[in-house]
Amino acid sequence: MEKHLKKEIIFAVPGSKTFISDYYKNTLGSFLNISITGEKCELNCPHCKTHLLKGMDFLTSSAMLENFIYGKLKTGKLKGFLISGGFDKNGKLPLRDYLGTLKKIKSNYPYLKIYAHAGFVDFTEAAEIKDSGIDGVLANVISSSNAIKTVYNLPHASPQDYFVTLENLKKAGNKIAPHIIIGLDHGKIESEYDAVRLVSKIGVDSLVFVVLKKLTKEINLADMKTDFLKSKGTYEKEIVTLISFARNLMPGVPITFGCAKPMTNKRGQLEIDLLNVGINVIAFPASESINYVISNKIPFRFEETCCANI
């Protein structure tokens, strides 16, 4: 058994959606996903088409955010929330308008875990984010120029823009959790290795891997090989190899298998394989993963907060 498995495993089950297993039931509403742009996203990427925004709470002004959060605090359930939303045509989230309110909420309720999933950020905004006192920033990292242009609809952006954002956030003193989307470039796992290498040079607080998935019937991913049921195990092995590479390159960085992933009958074995190469956190784990850590006497706990683990 790998030495990594001696460490405690975290099963992240934020209350943004219901999780029920034989060992744990989370509290719906304990963690919130908030879109500050409502259902609007100017990029309208073909793999999402704003579908990811539909399940969030729409709070499109700082006053709405403040009133909503204080209302939720009265229930006694709330443990934290994620600020996200759709990006504009320049790949930015209008986060600045909310930082004063976030600072007020965090000052009054320091136990709340508050995260932001930001787009491109310059150093001035990164410093303002740090001043708000929120717990950490999540940011996508894309190393495929083709995916940036054809999937994320950012024809004038480059892989370097994503790493400049991470550098700005890091220099300003923020805790950062880059997200690498596996399979974004038509299912090929190639540029993800470049993303891992560059992330390792910056120095991050955690690293999150998610897998491109079919979100609605209207979205056609027929040309992508991310359908686990048709991949005959090949794609899962590629994922394990990639994450093992990241673990070896960044031995001290917590690594997460995040919320976005195809829910198939192969997921349990994939998560077990990832546990064996040293992953630290699994979001909404399969029952097989929980049984595996129990049967192998691996320390674990459930947490109702963001899977970024920062």
N, C-alpha and C positions, 0 to 999 in steps of 0.2 A: 504493500500500500504506500502511496506517495506521502512524503513527509508533510506536504501541504495540508493533508487531511487532519493533522493533529490540531490545527487551528479551529477556532469556533466558526461555524457556518451561520450566516444570517439568511433567513427567509423573509424577504420584504413583502408584506401584504398590506400596502396602504389602503385605507378605507375609501378610496375613490371608486372601488368596485368590490362586490362581495366575494369573500374567500371563505370556504367552508371545507374542512378536512376532518379526519378522525382525531386530529391532534390540536386543531386551532380553528377558531372562528373569529374573523376580524369584525370591527365595528364600522358599519357603513356610515360615512361622513366624518370619520376620524382624520382623514386626509383628503384634501380637495385639489382638483385640477381646474385652474381658472384661465379662461381666455380673455385677455384685455382687448381683443379685436372682435369679439363675438365670433360669428361664423365666417368672417372675412379674412381672406388671404390672397394677396395680389399675385403670389407665385402660382398657386393652383397646380401644384406638382402632380404629374400623372399617377404617381403611386399612392397619393392620398386624396387629392381633389377635395380638400377641407374636411374629409370624413373624420379625421382625428380630433377636430375641434368640436364636433357635434355633441360629444359626450361630456364636454366641460361646462362649468358655470360661466355664463357670459356676464362680465363686469367691465363695462366699457368706459368707466370714469373712476377717478380716485375716490370720489364720494361714495359711489356704488360699492366699491371694494371695501372701504372702511365700514360702512353700515352692514354689509353682508357678513364680514368677518366677525364683527362684534355681536351680531345676531347669532352666529354659529357658536361663538364662545359661550353664550348663555346656556347652550345644551349640555355643556360639560364634556362633549365628545372630542372636540377639535384638538388635534395634535400638531397639525401643520398643513401647509399648502404649497402648491407649485404655481408660479405665475408663468404663463405661456401665451400662445396665440399665433395668429398668422403673421407672416413677414410681408414687408412691402417689396416693391420691385428692386430695391437695393439690398434685400436680405436682412433688413433690420426690424426689430420689434420696438414699438413705442413705449419702452420701459421707463424712460426718464420721467414721464408725467406721473408715475406711480411711486417713485422712490421716496418722496417725502412721507407719503401715507404708510409705506412699508416700514420706514424708520420709526414712525410713531407706534405702529402695531408691535414691532419687535421690541421697542423700548418698554412698552407697557406689559407685554407678555413675552418675556425672554425665553420661556420654555418652548414656545412655538417653533417648529422647524419650518423655515421659509426658504424656498429655492426659486430661482428664475431660470427659465430655459430661453436664453437670449440668442439673437442672431449675431450679425457682425457688430463689434463694439470697438470704439476708439479708446485711447487711454483716458481721456477726460471722463467719458461715461463710465469706464471701468472704475475710476476713482470714486465717482458718485455712487456707484453700486456698492463699493466697499464701505463708504460712509453710511449707507442705509442700514448696515448691520445685519443684512440677511446672511443665512448660513452658507450659501454656496451657489455657484452658477453652473448650469449644464449648458453645453454647447456642442452642436454637431460638428464632426470633423470629416471632411470629404477630400480624398486625395485623387479622385478621378476627375480630370477636366471634362471628360465626356458626360459623366453623371451630373456635374454641376450645371452644365449647359442644357442637357437634354432631359434630365429628370427634375432638377431643382429650378429650371427655367431662369438661370442667372448667367446670361451669355457673356457678361463683362467681368465675371468673378473668376478667381483661380484658386487652386488648393492653398496657395500662400495666404490668401485672405483669411482663411479659417485659422491658420496657425498664428497669424498676427493678432487675431482676436484673443486666442488663448494666451499669447505673450502679454498682451495689454492687461488682461484680467489678472494674470499671475503677478506682473510687476506692481499692480495696484494693491496687491495683498489679498485678493479674493481666493477662496477655496474653489477649485475647479474640478469638474467631472466631465471630461470629453465623452461624447457618444459616437461610436463608430457603427455605422449602419451596414451590416453585412449583406452583400448582394445587390447593392444599390445600382451598380453599373451592369444592368442586364444579367444579374445573377453570378457574374464572375467574381471570384475572390482573388484579387490581384493587388489592386491599389490599397486595400485595407492594410497590407503589410507596411506600405509607405506611411500610412497614417499612424500606425503603432510606433514606428521608428521616430517620427517627428514628435509625437506626443511624449515619448520617453526622454527626448532631449530637453523639452520644456520643463518637465517635472510637474506632475499633476497629483491631486489628492485622491482621486479614484478614476477608474476607467470603466465605462459601460459599453457593452456590446449588445446591439439589438439586431434582429433579423428582418429583412424586408418581407412583408406578408401581404396577401391579398385582403384588402379591407372591405370591399363591397363587390357585388356581382357585376357592377358596371365597369369595374377596373379590370383591364385585361393584362395579365402578367404571363401570357402564354409563351412569350419568348424568354422568360426567365426560368432558371432551374431551381427556384426556391420552393417548389412544391415538394414537401418532404415525402408525400405519399408516392411520388413518381421517381424520386431520386435514387432509390435502391441503396440508400446508405452512404452514397458517395458524398453528398453535400454535407451531411452531418460530420463526416470524417474531416472534411475541409475546414469546417467551423472549429472543431476540436484542435486541429493543427494550428490554425490561426491564433486561437486563444492561448494555446500552449506556448507559442512563440512570444506572445505578449507577456505571459507569466515569467518566462526565462529572461526577457529583456528588462522587466520591471519587477524584480522579486519582492519588493517591499510595498508595492502599490495595490490596494484593494481592487479586485476586478469583479464586475457584476455581469450576470446574464439578465438583461433587463426585461421590461414589461412587454415590449413588442416582439412577438415571435409566433410562428405558426403553431396552433394548438392541434397537434396530431398525436397519434398513438406512438410515434417515435420520440416524442419530446422527453419522456422519462429517461430513456436510455441515454439520450444526448446529454441531459443534465447530469446524470451519473458519470459519464465520461468527462464532463467538464469539472466535476468535483475532483476527479482523479488527477487532473492536470493542474489543480490548484486554484480554482475559482473560489471566491469568498462569499459572494452574495448571489442568490437566485430570487428573482421577483416572481411571485405567484407560482410556487414550485409544483411540479407534478407529484402525485402521491408516491410514485416510485422513488423519487429523490428523498422524500422525508423518511420513508421506510429504510432506505439505504443508509442514511446517516445514523439512524437509530440502531439498526442491526450491526453497524460497525463501531458503535459507541463513540461517534464523533460529536463533540459538543455543538449545540445549535440553539438558536432562539428565533422567535418570530418578532418582527418589528413592523409597526403600522406607519412607517414613514417611507420617504422616497428611497428607491433602490440604489441611488447614487452613493449612499453611505458616507456622506461628508458632513 
